[in-house]
């Protein structure tokens, strides 16, 4: 049953003038809310003004530089980092550089995601590492033509000129001309194919601390997140979804819901039943009044304990090989010292602070979407599929994201908003409660790991076999990126298939498993589980060999590409943490290191265990080699946030399944780290002039769980081989 609302009368003239109050306002255009400038929507006399030089860059006659921002800001500081790169390579002042949200077109695709079903997206710690070369090339090209145009205007040779702070300067005389005065003339000069990029030693701005672009707006209330979007005449919808994964709509009685004040429509959609109303509260009360029977039967096979037993059985089967070197079986059988262990990791919810939401307005000839999305291209494709409109009739406006962590790579919430708006013919904001979000998310896969290794007579690792059982992330998200010959999902082998240690006989294989639990990206993806397994087991082997865990790791890092960089980061954090020096009574250290998304990270955890068995993490010393950086402050913030995120998951977070449904609904059941539990974090950045690498994935999450687990072993003699650690019974040794 569906009730159609009556649209209010809004004239075109009135509509074009409507604005929302400054507390959460956006300037409105004929198709809705404009894309933000500098992250803040609103009127701007400079918008779209200036001379275009490339698809990425334009310059006005006042010297204002505007570049297109293709990436989503979710707290990681990408608006600041990319602005710094533009200012540096262009030789402009930081306060001269502004940005506008880029449209979803090929010109602004993230190089990491170009290819099958790829496009414009923010994830995999790729914004700086992948877009720095693109933006630097564009800016260096424009800097070149500005310098030549300046030399012509000053009537001197270009070789006698330099650029700095938005000026072309004649070095011998000191005469100068601003970029704004040169914009028109420079735009008529041909851009060089291979401009000279600055060497890192020439950087003036990059590597310094500057004010973040997003902070003022977030403090004064101008920043617009998805939940802040207001479109005149927009309705609000909440969706009732089957609590059991894979269930479908059976029978629907919407009579009671339709009588709730403010409810305007009840709309069956692909994911469930949407109740559309004039406010969130009315939509919620209407949804509460729905009478629904679902085609779904709770299945005990999908209980967490039963899933673990299924994984255990699958671990006895051969897997898909990701790395196979030497003769592992023979070495394991013949070498004198062998260790075997099982490690498990739990399902986890990304649980960003802002629940999923999207506002959509589908009209006969156009569609406009406002969404806190990490993947604009997927949102566009979804809107095309649902509306049947061509891409050039669909506009994606990216708001600030209240956290992402991979969850907003998916577009289920965009689908819902577009479907509902199409059905009712009005702009609609689909909102979710925390309970909706936690019970209908995309979860980090649970995994079951059987791992065996053997030491030779000298106490070195001579054989290693790791078999992991988990569900594929890429099967749902990116099936085109699964190896067509072997069926391997590369994310399942993150870290585990790429250990940098010298081990002559090495095998990692993966057994894919099917379950109704929707799995997806979670910060640092496969590294978040596999680093816990590998770095904990390395620690077990060090103790079996009677070796210091730091020295044992160092001795196995030989000549493989990247091994020296990882060893250097290990040495740095060990020195900063005082590895090997006495600690206060009851405190113990653990260490871990990883190459993750190309970067090199290590951590030392300082831990004690209380008399009642509670783990107290006092201090984390972390280090990272990620090449040259935009701002060390941004990297430090990413590391601190990642450590908190990973530590919370390691200590207490877990999604459990009962009969095919999630048992946790909110933070009273999904226990996250409290401020009182947060340790002192000391972060150290390895100086480097190498190209930039990833930060958000490697800087904090992967190493914290094994470092803490190894410290707990040192404190108690108990080896924790599963997460969360709160499930283990501990007492001080």
Buried (B, 14 or more C-beta within 10 A) or exposed (E): EBBEBEEEEEEEEEBEEBBBEEEBBBBBEEBBBBBBBBBBBBEBEEBEBBBEBBBBBBBBBBBBBBBBBBBBBBBBBBBBBBBBBBBBBBBBBBEBBBBBBBBBBEBBBBEBBEEEEBBBBBBBBBBBBBBBBBBBBBBBBBBBBBBBBBBBBBEBEBEEBBBEBBBBBBEEEEBBBBBBBBBEBBBEBEBBEEBEBBEBEEBEBBBBEBEBBBEBBBEEEBBBBBBBBBBBBBBBBBBBBBBBBEBEBEEBBBEEBBEBEBBBBBBBBEBBBBBBBBEBBBBBBBBEBBEBEBEBEEBEEBBBEEBBEBBBEBBEEEBBBBBBEBBBEEBBEEBEBBBEBBBBBBBBBBBBEBBBBBBBBBBEEBBBBBBBBBBBBBBBBBBBEBBEBEBEBBBBBBBBBBBBBBBBBBBBBBBBBBBBBBBBBBBBBBBBBBEBBBBBBBBBBBBBBBBBBBBBEEBBBBBBBBBBBBBBBBBEBBEEBBEEEEEBBBBBBBBBBBBBBBBBBBBBBBBBBEBBBBBBBBBBBBBBBBBBBBBBBBBBBBBBBEBBBBEBBBBBBEEBEBBEBBBBBBBBBBBBBBBEEEBEEBBBBBBBBBBBBBBBBBBBBBBBBEEEBEBBBBBBBBBBBBBBBBBBBBBBBBBBBBBBBBBBBBBBBBBBBBBBBBBBBEEEEBBBBEEEBBBEBBBBBBEBEEBBBBBBBBBBBBBBBBBBBBBBBBBBEBBBBBBBBBEBEBEEE
